[in-house]
């Protein structure tokens, strides 16, 4: 597995992508230095990402605390499978998320994916194995590999915020679709994860009103 960037590496990677693609210069200039958003990996990390989706940060944190406590402080595939759906729902999970937790755990136990050795797979192979699990979409797989597994060259092109930030950077009238955003990101290899972090940081600052964006569509 690719090791995560250290802080100095992130700065160097940002400068590298801007040198390759001057369209990112404005985002680079307006976005402060950031750290790698590393989270716990493996089964626990993926299950946690599923739990976090479509709820507020506060709600997600509270639910996950109950999940950890309910599973005895150790979130493993075996303990998750040994806990029935209704009990998982009692921790605050929806029936869908509880079911997905079982599906992910069963995939590991059955050998369809090995979270202990996921680093042996290429990015493409890892995405394919993850998305074969019910409840794990492409965006989830890609962001899991980036944030939980520390992979350096992932770009979740289906992310609306990234697409919008690309539109701003390029001064385009229309937001690129996933396929177009994926093609646009090719120039940022092998630092697409840092490019994504940069665009997310820029997008967030604009939406929070910290940066005034003056759009000049072509």
C-alpha positions as CSV (number, residue, x, y, z in Angstrom):
1,X,0.0,0.0,0.0
2,X,1.2,3.5,-0.7
3,X,2.1,5.2,2.6
4,X,0.2,8.4,3.5
5,X,1.8,11.8,2.8
6,X,3.7,13.5,5.6
7,X,3.1,17.2,5.9
8,X,6.1,18.2,3.9
9,X,5.1,15.7,1.2
10,X,1.7,17.3,0.9
11,X,3.2,20.7,0.3
12,X,5.5,19.3,-2.3
13,X,2.7,17.5,-4.0
14,X,0.5,20.6,-4.1
15,X,3.3,22.5,-5.7
16,X,3.8,19.7,-8.2
17,X,0.2,19.6,-9.3
18,X,0.0,23.4,-9.7
19,X,3.2,23.3,-11.8
20,X,1.7,20.7,-14.0
21,X,-1.7,22.4,-14.1
22,X,-1.7,26.2,-13.6
23,X,-5.6,26.1,-13.5
24,X,-5.2,25.0,-9.8
25,X,-3.0,28.0,-8.9
26,X,-5.9,30.1,-7.5
27,X,-7.1,27.2,-5.4
28,X,-3.5,26.6,-4.1
29,X,-3.1,30.3,-3.3
30,X,-6.4,30.6,-1.5
31,X,-6.4,27.4,0.5
32,X,-4.2,27.1,3.6
33,X,-2.0,24.1,4.3
34,X,-3.9,21.0,5.3
35,X,-3.1,17.7,6.9
36,X,-3.9,14.2,5.5
37,X,-7.3,13.2,6.7
38,X,-6.3,9.7,7.8
39,X,-8.9,7.6,9.5
40,X,-8.9,4.0,10.9
41,X,-8.7,1.5,8.1
42,X,-9.8,-2.1,7.5
43,X,-13.3,-3.4,8.3
44,X,-13.8,-1.0,11.1
45,X,-13.0,2.0,8.9
46,X,-15.3,1.0,6.1
47,X,-18.2,0.2,8.5
48,X,-17.6,3.5,10.2
49,X,-17.8,5.3,6.8
50,X,-21.2,3.6,6.0
51,X,-22.5,4.7,9.4
52,X,-21.4,8.3,8.9
53,X,-23.2,8.7,5.5
54,X,-26.3,10.8,5.3
55,X,-26.4,11.9,8.9
56,X,-24.9,15.0,10.7
57,X,-21.4,14.8,12.2
58,X,-22.8,14.9,15.7
59,X,-25.4,12.1,15.0
60,X,-22.7,10.0,13.3
61,X,-20.4,10.4,16.3
62,X,-23.0,9.5,18.8
63,X,-24.2,6.4,16.8
64,X,-20.6,5.2,16.3
65,X,-19.9,5.5,20.0
66,X,-22.9,3.2,20.7
67,X,-21.8,0.8,18.0
68,X,-18.3,0.5,19.6
69,X,-19.8,0.1,23.1
70,X,-22.3,-2.4,21.9
71,X,-19.7,-4.5,20.2
72,X,-17.6,-4.6,23.3
73,X,-15.1,-1.9,22.2
74,X,-13.8,-4.0,19.3
75,X,-15.4,-3.5,15.9
76,X,-14.5,-6.7,14.0
77,X,-16.2,-8.7,11.3
78,X,-16.7,-11.6,13.7
79,X,-18.4,-9.5,16.4
80,X,-20.5,-7.7,13.9
81,X,-21.8,-10.9,12.4
82,X,-22.5,-12.3,15.9
83,X,-24.7,-9.3,16.6
84,X,-28.2,-9.6,15.0
85,X,-29.7,-6.8,12.9
86,X,-32.2,-5.8,15.5
87,X,-29.5,-5.4,18.1
88,X,-27.4,-3.3,15.7
89,X,-30.5,-1.1,15.0
90,X,-30.7,-0.6,18.8
91,X,-27.4,1.2,18.6
92,X,-29.0,3.8,16.3
93,X,-28.3,2.2,12.9
94,X,-31.0,2.1,10.2
95,X,-32.0,-1.4,9.0
96,X,-30.1,-0.6,5.8
97,X,-26.9,0.3,7.5
98,X,-27.1,-2.6,9.9
99,X,-27.6,-4.9,6.9
100,X,-24.6,-3.4,5.1
101,X,-22.5,-3.9,8.2
102,X,-23.3,-7.6,8.0
103,X,-22.7,-7.7,4.3
104,X,-19.2,-6.1,4.7
105,X,-18.3,-8.4,7.6
106,X,-19.5,-11.5,5.7
107,X,-17.5,-10.6,2.7
108,X,-14.4,-10.6,4.8
109,X,-15.2,-13.8,6.7
110,X,-16.0,-15.5,3.4
111,X,-12.8,-14.4,1.8
112,X,-14.3,-12.2,-0.9
113,X,-12.2,-9.4,0.5
114,X,-9.3,-9.5,2.9
115,X,-9.1,-6.2,4.9
116,X,-5.9,-7.4,6.5
117,X,-4.1,-7.5,3.2
118,X,-6.0,-5.0,1.1
119,X,-2.7,-3.2,0.4
120,X,-1.7,-6.0,-1.9
121,X,-4.3,-5.0,-4.4
122,X,-4.0,-2.2,-7.0
123,X,-6.3,0.8,-6.6
124,X,-8.5,-0.5,-9.5
125,X,-8.6,-4.1,-8.0
126,X,-9.4,-2.7,-4.5
127,X,-12.3,-0.6,-5.8
128,X,-13.7,-3.6,-7.8
129,X,-13.5,-5.9,-4.7
130,X,-15.1,-3.2,-2.4
131,X,-17.9,-2.3,-4.8
132,X,-18.8,-6.0,-5.2
133,X,-20.1,-5.8,-1.6
134,X,-23.7,-4.8,-1.3
135,X,-24.0,-1.3,0.1
136,X,-20.5,-0.1,-1.0
137,X,-20.7,2.3,-3.9
138,X,-17.8,3.6,-6.0
139,X,-17.6,6.9,-4.1
140,X,-17.5,5.1,-0.8
141,X,-14.8,2.7,-2.0
142,X,-12.6,5.5,-3.4
143,X,-12.9,7.7,-0.3
144,X,-12.2,4.7,1.9
145,X,-9.0,3.9,0.0
146,X,-8.0,7.6,0.3
147,X,-8.9,8.4,3.9
148,X,-8.7,5.0,5.6
149,X,-6.0,3.2,3.6
150,X,-3.9,6.3,2.8
151,X,-3.7,5.8,-0.9
152,X,-2.1,8.7,-2.8
153,X,-3.5,8.6,-6.2
154,X,-7.3,8.3,-5.8
155,X,-9.8,10.8,-7.3
156,X,-13.5,10.3,-6.5
157,X,-14.7,11.9,-9.7
158,X,-18.3,11.4,-8.9
159,X,-18.1,13.8,-5.9
160,X,-20.3,16.9,-6.6
161,X,-18.0,19.2,-4.6
162,X,-14.9,18.1,-6.6
163,X,-16.8,18.5,-9.9
164,X,-17.9,22.0,-8.9
165,X,-14.4,23.0,-7.8
166,X,-13.1,21.8,-11.1
167,X,-15.6,24.0,-12.8
168,X,-14.4,27.0,-10.9
169,X,-10.8,26.2,-11.6
170,X,-11.4,25.9,-15.3
171,X,-13.8,28.9,-15.5
172,X,-16.3,26.6,-17.1
173,X,-20.0,27.3,-17.4
174,X,-21.1,23.7,-16.7
175,X,-20.0,21.3,-14.0
176,X,-18.1,18.3,-15.5
177,X,-19.8,14.9,-15.2
178,X,-18.1,12.0,-13.5
179,X,-16.4,10.7,-16.7
180,X,-15.2,14.2,-17.6
181,X,-13.9,14.9,-14.1
182,X,-12.1,11.6,-14.1
183,X,-10.4,12.5,-17.4
184,X,-9.6,16.0,-16.1
185,X,-7.9,14.5,-13.1
186,X,-5.5,12.4,-15.1
187,X,-3.0,15.3,-15.4
188,X,-2.6,15.3,-11.6
189,X,-1.2,11.7,-11.4
190,X,0.5,10.5,-9.2
191,X,-0.9,13.1,-6.7
192,X,-4.6,12.9,-7.4
193,X,-5.5,12.4,-3.7
194,X,-3.7,15.7,-2.8
195,X,-5.5,17.4,-5.7
196,X,-8.8,16.2,-4.3
197,X,-7.9,17.4,-0.8
198,X,-7.0,20.8,-2.3
199,X,-10.2,21.1,-4.3
200,X,-12.3,20.0,-1.3
201,X,-10.5,22.5,0.9
202,X,-11.1,25.3,-1.6
203,X,-14.7,24.4,-2.1
204,X,-15.4,24.3,1.6
205,X,-13.8,27.7,2.2
206,X,-15.9,29.2,-0.6
207,X,-19.1,27.7,0.8
208,X,-18.3,28.9,4.3
209,X,-17.8,32.4,2.9
210,X,-14.1,32.5,3.8
211,X,-13.1,33.1,0.2
212,X,-15.0,35.3,-2.3
213,X,-15.2,33.4,-5.6
214,X,-15.3,35.5,-8.7
215,X,-16.4,33.3,-11.5
216,X,-15.4,34.1,-15.0
217,X,-17.0,31.4,-17.2
218,X,-15.5,30.8,-20.6
